[in-house]
Amino acid sequence: MTTPHGPSRPPRDDEIDVHGLSHRGSVRTENQDHFLLATIHKRVHVIATNLEDAGHRLPVEEQRLAYLAMVADGVGGGVGGAEASAAALEAAMHYVNESTAVYYGARADEAEFTLLLQAAAMRAHEAVRARRAALGAQGTVATTLTLYIGVWPTYYLLQVGDSRYYVWNGGRLRQVTRDQTMAQDLVDTGVLSSDAASRTPLAHVLSSALGSDTTAPVVTRLDADWGNVHLLCSDGLTKHVSDARIAEVLGAMTSARQACEQLLQDALAGGGTDNVTIIVGRALAPATGG
């Protein structure tokens, strides 16, 4: 049995092509974005046995439970934004790592896994608030968070703010996450058209963020597919690079690193007015039918 674009098993580590980068852009003096790529594993440690060749006969090698990718775009003056985005990633990573037991039941209990991810967002929200207090910062200190976690044969997205997740498959690019901005809220209520919303300053005013007065984490579950190319990015990319151009780059990519570097160059060529953070990942087709 295979998925529409590959075998039914999860990709091995050597079949995953993923790359991430972050750049301050052409205008900003510092980079307030942060990203993280990680895998979560289980491992059997044999303490003692009289079995011969136990290392070959027992399941002692590490098994990947989940693949994790996160992008956070800080909001705040001075060092506040950078501190906020770093605090969010650190807190979310710690919480998810502490909750690895849930992965064993993730396929059977979507509701429990969704609650876990929402709780991770709120833990990150509290961490940003604590970091703001420790800094004695005035004004807004907040961050977006877009989190991808793959638990075969599904994957989940956690979204707060306007950093985005796209999936490219079969020549089609789709933005899965919804921007949590004032402009998008007006589009959803019919006050603004999508075209008008993209030109208003409200397009970059967050209606939800970690550390802000309003935090509304959204969790989405999707089915894994070997044909997917995944893109997580901060709005420093999408301010300057159209969806059509993103689709073109992902459709012609030779590697995840090449795609990230090309998209970064496109963002800088378009003005580079903000920090730019990009993660691209895909499964490489196995040499045989898998």
GUZARO-77942 format. One record per residue (C-alpha): chain; y, z, x; residue in one letter; residue number from 1. Coordinates in Angstrom, 1 decimal, always signed. Layout:
N
TORTOR mol      y      z      x type seq
TORTOR   A      Y      Z      X    A NUM
...
REM end
This chain:
290
TORTOR mol      y      z      x type seq
TORTOR   A   +0.0   +0.0   +0.0    M   1
TORTOR   A   +3.5   -0.8   +1.2    T   2
TORTOR   A   +7.1   -0.3   +0.2    T   3
TORTOR   A   +9.0   -3.5   -0.7    P   4
TORTOR   A  +10.0   -3.9   +3.0    H   5
TORTOR   A   +7.4   -2.1   +5.0    G   6
TORTOR   A   +4.4   +0.3   +5.1    P   7
TORTOR   A   +4.1   +3.3   +2.9    S   8
TORTOR   A   +4.1   +5.7   +5.8    R   9
TORTOR   A   +7.3   +7.1   +7.3    P  10
TORTOR   A   +8.6   +5.5  +10.4    P  11
TORTOR   A   +7.6   +7.0  +13.7    R  12
TORTOR   A  +10.3   +8.3  +16.0    D  13
TORTOR   A  +10.0   +5.2  +18.2    D  14
TORTOR   A  +10.5   +3.0  +15.1    E  15
TORTOR   A  +13.9   +4.6  +14.2    I  16
TORTOR   A  +17.0   +2.9  +15.6    D  17
TORTOR   A  +20.0   +5.2  +15.1    V  18
TORTOR   A  +23.4   +5.6  +16.8    H  19
TORTOR   A  +26.6   +7.6  +16.2    G  20
TORTOR   A  +30.0   +7.6  +17.7    L  21
TORTOR   A  +33.5   +9.1  +17.1    S  22
TORTOR   A  +36.9   +7.9  +18.3    H  23
TORTOR   A  +40.4   +9.3  +17.9    R  24
TORTOR   A  +41.7   +5.9  +17.0    G  25
TORTOR   A  +44.9   +4.2  +18.3    S  26
TORTOR   A  +47.5   +6.5  +16.8    V  27
TORTOR   A  +46.2  +10.1  +16.5    R  28
TORTOR   A  +46.5  +12.4  +19.6    T  29
TORTOR   A  +43.3  +14.2  +18.8    E  30
TORTOR   A  +40.0  +13.6  +17.1    N  31
TORTOR   A  +39.4  +15.9  +14.1    Q  32
TORTOR   A  +36.1  +14.2  +13.1    D  33
TORTOR   A  +32.7  +15.4  +14.0    H  34
TORTOR   A  +29.2  +14.0  +13.5    F  35
TORTOR   A  +25.7  +15.2  +14.1    L  36
TORTOR   A  +22.3  +13.6  +14.3    L  37
TORTOR   A  +19.1  +15.8  +14.3    A  38
TORTOR   A  +15.5  +15.9  +13.4    T  39
TORTOR   A  +13.7  +18.9  +12.0    I  40
TORTOR   A  +10.0  +19.4  +13.1    H  41
TORTOR   A   +7.1  +21.6  +12.5    K  42
TORTOR   A   +4.6  +22.4  +15.3    R  43
TORTOR   A   +1.3  +24.2  +15.5    V  44
TORTOR   A   +1.1  +26.6  +18.5    H  45
TORTOR   A   -2.4  +27.5  +19.4    V  46
TORTOR   A   -2.3  +31.0  +20.8    I  47
TORTOR   A   -6.0  +31.3  +21.7    A  48
TORTOR   A   -9.3  +29.5  +21.0    T  49
TORTOR   A  -12.7  +28.8  +22.6    N  50
TORTOR   A  -12.8  +25.3  +21.2    L  51
TORTOR   A  -13.2  +22.7  +23.9    E  52
TORTOR   A  -10.4  +20.0  +24.1    D  53
TORTOR   A   -8.4  +21.9  +21.5    A  54
TORTOR   A   -5.3  +19.9  +22.4    G  55
TORTOR   A   -7.0  +16.7  +21.3    H  56
TORTOR   A   -9.0  +18.1  +18.3    R  57
TORTOR   A   -6.3  +20.2  +16.6    L  58
TORTOR   A   -2.9  +19.1  +15.1    P  59
TORTOR   A   -0.7  +20.5  +17.9    V  60
TORTOR   A   +1.8  +17.7  +18.2    E  61
TORTOR   A   +5.1  +18.0  +16.5    E  62
TORTOR   A   +5.5  +16.4  +13.1    Q  63
TORTOR   A   +8.9  +15.3  +11.9    R  64
TORTOR   A   +9.8  +16.9   +8.6    L  65
TORTOR   A  +13.2  +15.5   +8.1    A  66
TORTOR   A  +15.9  +13.3   +9.6    Y  67
TORTOR   A  +19.4  +14.7   +9.3    L  68
TORTOR   A  +22.8  +12.9   +9.8    A  69
TORTOR   A  +26.3  +14.4   +9.0    M  70
TORTOR   A  +29.9  +13.2   +9.2    V  71
TORTOR   A  +32.8  +15.6   +8.7    A  72
TORTOR   A  +36.5  +14.5   +8.7    D  73
TORTOR   A  +38.9  +17.5   +9.2    G  74
TORTOR   A  +42.1  +18.0   +7.3    V  75
TORTOR   A  +44.8  +20.2   +8.6    G  76
TORTOR   A  +47.6  +20.4  +11.2    G  77
TORTOR   A  +47.2  +21.3  +14.8    G  78
TORTOR   A  +43.6  +22.2  +15.7    V  79
TORTOR   A  +42.8  +23.2  +12.1    G  80
TORTOR   A  +41.2  +20.0  +11.0    G  81
TORTOR   A  +38.9  +19.8  +14.1    A  82
TORTOR   A  +37.9  +23.4  +13.7    E  83
TORTOR   A  +37.2  +22.8  +10.0    A  84
TORTOR   A  +34.9  +19.8  +10.6    S  85
TORTOR   A  +33.1  +21.6  +13.4    A  86
TORTOR   A  +32.5  +24.7  +11.4    A  87
TORTOR   A  +31.2  +22.7   +8.5    A  88
TORTOR   A  +28.6  +20.9  +10.5    L  89
TORTOR   A  +27.5  +24.0  +12.4    E  90
TORTOR   A  +27.1  +26.0   +9.2    A  91
TORTOR   A  +25.3  +23.3   +7.3    A  92
TORTOR   A  +22.9  +22.7  +10.2    M  93
TORTOR   A  +22.1  +26.4  +10.5    H  94
TORTOR   A  +21.4  +26.7   +6.7    Y  95
TORTOR   A  +19.2  +23.7   +6.5    V  96
TORTOR   A  +17.3  +24.8   +9.6    N  97
TORTOR   A  +16.7  +28.2   +8.1    E  98
TORTOR   A  +15.4  +26.6   +4.9    S  99
TORTOR   A  +12.7  +24.3   +6.4    T 100
TORTOR   A  +10.0  +25.8   +4.2    A 101
TORTOR   A  +11.6  +24.0   +1.2    V 102
TORTOR   A  +10.8  +20.6   +2.9    Y 103
TORTOR   A   +7.1  +21.1   +2.3    Y 104
TORTOR   A   +7.7  +21.1   -1.5    G 105
TORTOR   A  +10.7  +18.8   -1.5    A 106
TORTOR   A   +8.7  +15.9   -3.0    R 107
TORTOR   A   +7.4  +18.0   -5.8    A 108
TORTOR   A  +10.5  +20.0   -6.6    D 109
TORTOR   A  +13.7  +17.9   -6.5    E 110
TORTOR   A  +15.7  +20.6   -8.4    A 111
TORTOR   A  +15.0  +23.2   -5.7    E 112
TORTOR   A  +15.9  +20.8   -2.9    F 113
TORTOR   A  +19.1  +19.9   -4.7    T 114
TORTOR   A  +20.1  +23.5   -5.0    L 115
TORTOR   A  +19.3  +24.0   -1.3    L 116
TORTOR   A  +21.7  +21.3   -0.4    L 117
TORTOR   A  +24.4  +22.5   -2.7    Q 118
TORTOR   A  +24.0  +26.0   -1.2    A 119
TORTOR   A  +24.4  +24.4   +2.3    A 120
TORTOR   A  +27.7  +23.0   +1.2    A 121
TORTOR   A  +28.9  +26.3   -0.1    M 122
TORTOR   A  +27.8  +28.0   +3.2    R 123
TORTOR   A  +29.8  +25.4   +5.0    A 124
TORTOR   A  +32.8  +26.0   +2.7    H 125
TORTOR   A  +32.7  +29.7   +3.5    E 126
TORTOR   A  +32.5  +29.0   +7.2    A 127
TORTOR   A  +35.6  +26.8   +7.1    V 128
TORTOR   A  +37.4  +29.5   +5.2    R 129
TORTOR   A  +36.4  +32.1   +7.8    A 130
TORTOR   A  +37.4  +29.8  +10.6    R 131
TORTOR   A  +40.9  +29.3   +9.0    R 132
TORTOR   A  +41.3  +33.1   +8.8    A 133
TORTOR   A  +40.2  +33.6  +12.4    A 134
TORTOR   A  +42.8  +31.0  +13.5    L 135
TORTOR   A  +45.5  +32.6  +11.4    G 136
TORTOR   A  +46.3  +29.0  +10.3    A 137
TORTOR   A  +48.9  +28.3   +7.7    Q 138
TORTOR   A  +48.5  +25.5   +5.1    G 139
TORTOR   A  +45.5  +23.4   +4.5    T 140
TORTOR   A  +42.4  +23.7   +6.7    V 141
TORTOR   A  +39.6  +21.7   +5.2    A 142
TORTOR   A  +37.1  +19.0   +5.8    T 143
TORTOR   A  +34.9  +16.4   +4.1    T 144
TORTOR   A  +31.2  +16.4   +4.5    L 145
TORTOR   A  +28.7  +13.6   +4.0    T 146
TORTOR   A  +25.2  +14.6   +4.8    L 147
TORTOR   A  +22.0  +12.5   +4.8    Y 148
TORTOR   A  +18.6  +14.1   +4.9    I 149
TORTOR   A  +15.5  +12.0   +4.9    G 150
TORTOR   A  +12.3  +13.6   +3.6    V 151
TORTOR   A   +9.8  +10.8   +3.2    W 152
TORTOR   A   +9.4   +9.0   +0.8    P 153
TORTOR   A  +12.8  +10.0   -0.5    T 154
TORTOR   A  +16.2  +10.9   +1.0    Y 155
TORTOR   A  +19.1  +12.9   -0.3    Y 156
TORTOR   A  +22.8  +12.7   +0.1    L 157
TORTOR   A  +25.3  +15.6   -0.1    L 158
TORTOR   A  +28.9  +14.6   -0.6    Q 159
TORTOR   A  +32.2  +16.5   -0.5    V 160
TORTOR   A  +35.4  +14.5   +0.0    G 161
TORTOR   A  +35.9  +10.9   +0.9    D 162
TORTOR   A  +33.7  +10.2   +3.9    S 163
TORTOR   A  +31.2   +7.6   +2.7    R 164
TORTOR   A  +27.6   +6.6   +2.7    Y 165
TORTOR   A  +26.6   +2.9   +2.3    Y 166
TORTOR   A  +23.2   +1.3   +2.2    V 167
TORTOR   A  +22.6   -2.3   +3.2    W 168
TORTOR   A  +19.4   -4.0   +2.0    N 169
TORTOR   A  +18.4   -7.6   +1.5    G 170
TORTOR   A  +21.9   -8.9   +2.1    G 171
TORTOR   A  +23.6   -6.5   -0.2    R 172
TORTOR   A  +25.9   -3.6   +0.7    L 173
TORTOR   A  +26.3   -0.7   -1.8    R 174
TORTOR   A  +28.6   +2.3   -1.6    Q 175
TORTOR   A  +26.5   +5.1   -2.9    V 176
TORTOR   A  +28.9   +8.0   -2.6    T 177
TORTOR   A  +31.9   +8.4   -4.7    R 178
TORTOR   A  +35.3   +9.2   -3.0    D 179
TORTOR   A  +36.5  +12.6   -4.2    Q 180
TORTOR   A  +40.2  +11.7   -4.2    T 181
TORTOR   A  +43.0  +11.9   -6.6    M 182
TORTOR   A  +43.1   +8.1   -6.9    A 183
TORTOR   A  +39.4   +7.8   -7.7    Q 184
TORTOR   A  +39.8  +10.5  -10.3    D 185
TORTOR   A  +42.5   +8.3  -12.0    L 186
TORTOR   A  +40.3   +5.3  -11.8    V 187
TORTOR   A  +37.5   +7.2  -13.5    D 188
TORTOR   A  +39.8   +8.2  -16.3    T 189
TORTOR   A  +41.1   +4.7  -16.8    G 190
TORTOR   A  +44.6   +5.5  -15.6    V 191
TORTOR   A  +44.5   +3.2  -12.5    L 192
TORTOR   A  +42.5   +0.1  -11.6    S 193
TORTOR   A  +40.4   +0.1   -8.5    S 194
TORTOR   A  +42.8   -2.4   -6.9    D 195
TORTOR   A  +45.8   -0.3   -7.7    A 196
TORTOR   A  +44.1   +2.9   -6.5    A 197
TORTOR   A  +43.4   +1.4   -3.1    S 198
TORTOR   A  +47.2   +0.9   -2.6    R 199
TORTOR   A  +48.5   +4.3   -3.7    T 200
TORTOR   A  +49.0   +7.2   -1.3    P 201
TORTOR   A  +46.7   +9.2   -3.6    L 202
TORTOR   A  +43.8   +7.2   -2.2    A 203
TORTOR   A  +43.7   +9.6   +0.7    H 204
TORTOR   A  +44.5  +12.8   -1.2    V 205
TORTOR   A  +41.3  +14.8   -1.6    L 206
TORTOR   A  +40.4  +16.3   -4.9    S 207
TORTOR   A  +37.5  +18.2   -3.4    S 208
TORTOR   A  +36.9  +19.4   +0.2    A 209
TORTOR   A  +35.2  +22.2   +2.0    L 210
TORTOR   A  +37.7  +25.0   +2.7    G 211
TORTOR   A  +40.1  +23.8   -0.1    S 212
TORTOR   A  +40.7  +25.4   -3.5    D 213
TORTOR   A  +38.3  +22.9   -5.1    T 214
TORTOR   A  +34.9  +22.2   -3.7    T 215
TORTOR   A  +32.5  +20.2   -5.8    A 216
TORTOR   A  +29.4  +19.1   -3.8    P 217
TORTOR   A  +27.4  +16.2   -5.3    V 218
TORTOR   A  +23.7  +15.6   -4.4    V 219
TORTOR   A  +22.1  +12.3   -4.9    T 220
TORTOR   A  +18.4  +11.5   -4.5    R 221
TORTOR   A  +17.2   +8.0   -3.5    L 222
TORTOR   A  +13.9   +6.3   -2.6    D 223
TORTOR   A  +13.3   +5.4   +1.0    A 224
TORTOR   A  +12.7   +1.8   +2.0    D 225
TORTOR   A  +12.0   +0.3   +5.4    W 226
TORTOR   A  +14.5   -2.4   +4.6    G 227
TORTOR   A  +17.5   +0.0   +4.3    N 228
TORTOR   A  +20.3   +0.1   +6.9    V 229
TORTOR   A  +22.2   +3.3   +6.5    H 230
TORTOR   A  +25.9   +3.8   +7.3    L 231
TORTOR   A  +27.8   +7.1   +7.2    L 232
TORTOR   A  +31.5   +7.0   +8.1    C 233
TORTOR   A  +34.9   +8.7   +7.9    S 234
TORTOR   A  +37.7   +6.9   +6.2    D 235
TORTOR   A  +39.1   +5.9   +9.5    G 236
TORTOR   A  +36.7   +3.0   +9.3    L 237
TORTOR   A  +37.2   +2.0   +5.6    T 238
TORTOR   A  +41.0   +2.1   +5.8    K 239
TORTOR   A  +40.8   -0.9   +8.1    H 240
TORTOR   A  +37.5   -2.6   +7.6    V 241
TORTOR   A  +36.5   -4.2   +4.3    S 242
TORTOR   A  +33.1   -3.8   +2.6    D 243
TORTOR   A  +32.6   -7.5   +3.1    A 244
TORTOR   A  +33.1   -7.2   +6.9    R 245
TORTOR   A  +30.8   -4.1   +7.0    I 246
TORTOR   A  +28.1   -6.1   +5.2    A 247
TORTOR   A  +28.5   -8.9   +7.7    E 248
TORTOR   A  +28.1   -6.6  +10.7    V 249
TORTOR   A  +25.1   -4.8   +9.3    L 250
TORTOR   A  +23.5   -8.0   +8.3    G 251
TORTOR   A  +23.8   -9.5  +11.8    A 252
TORTOR   A  +23.2   -6.3  +13.8    M 253
TORTOR   A  +21.0   -6.4  +16.9    T 254
TORTOR   A  +20.9   -2.6  +17.2    S 255
TORTOR   A  +22.4   +0.5  +15.7    A 256
TORTOR   A  +24.6   +1.0  +18.8    R 257
TORTOR   A  +25.9   -2.6  +18.7    Q 258
TORTOR   A  +26.8   -2.3  +15.0    A 259
TORTOR   A  +28.6   +1.0  +15.5    C 260
TORTOR   A  +30.6   -0.4  +18.5    E 261
TORTOR   A  +31.5   -3.6  +16.6    Q 262
TORTOR   A  +32.7   -1.7  +13.5    L 263
TORTOR   A  +34.8   +0.6  +15.7    L 264
TORTOR   A  +36.4   -2.4  +17.4    Q 265
TORTOR   A  +37.1   -3.8  +14.0    D 266
TORTOR   A  +38.8   -0.6  +12.9    A 267
TORTOR   A  +40.9   -0.4  +16.0    L 268
TORTOR   A  +41.9   -4.1  +15.7    A 269
TORTOR   A  +43.0   -3.4  +12.1    G 270
TORTOR   A  +45.4   -0.6  +13.2    G 271
TORTOR   A  +43.2   +2.4  +14.1    G 272
TORTOR   A  +45.6   +4.7  +12.3    T 273
TORTOR   A  +43.0   +7.5  +11.9    D 274
TORTOR   A  +40.0   +9.0  +13.6    N 275
TORTOR   A  +36.9   +6.8  +13.3    V 276
TORTOR   A  +33.4   +8.2  +13.0    T 277
TORTOR   A  +30.4   +6.0  +12.4    I 278
TORTOR   A  +26.6   +6.5  +12.1    I 279
TORTOR   A  +24.2   +3.6  +11.6    V 280
TORTOR   A  +20.5   +4.0  +11.3    G 281
TORTOR   A  +17.5   +1.8  +10.3    R 282
TORTOR   A  +13.7   +1.6  +10.6    A 283
TORTOR   A  +12.4   -1.1  +12.9    L 284
TORTOR   A   +9.6   -3.2  +11.4    A 285
TORTOR   A   +6.3   -2.3  +13.0    P 286
TORTOR   A   +4.6   -5.0  +15.2    A 287
TORTOR   A   +1.7   -5.0  +12.8    T 288
TORTOR   A   +1.3   -4.2   +9.1    G 289
TORTOR   A   +1.4   -0.5   +9.9    G 290
REM end
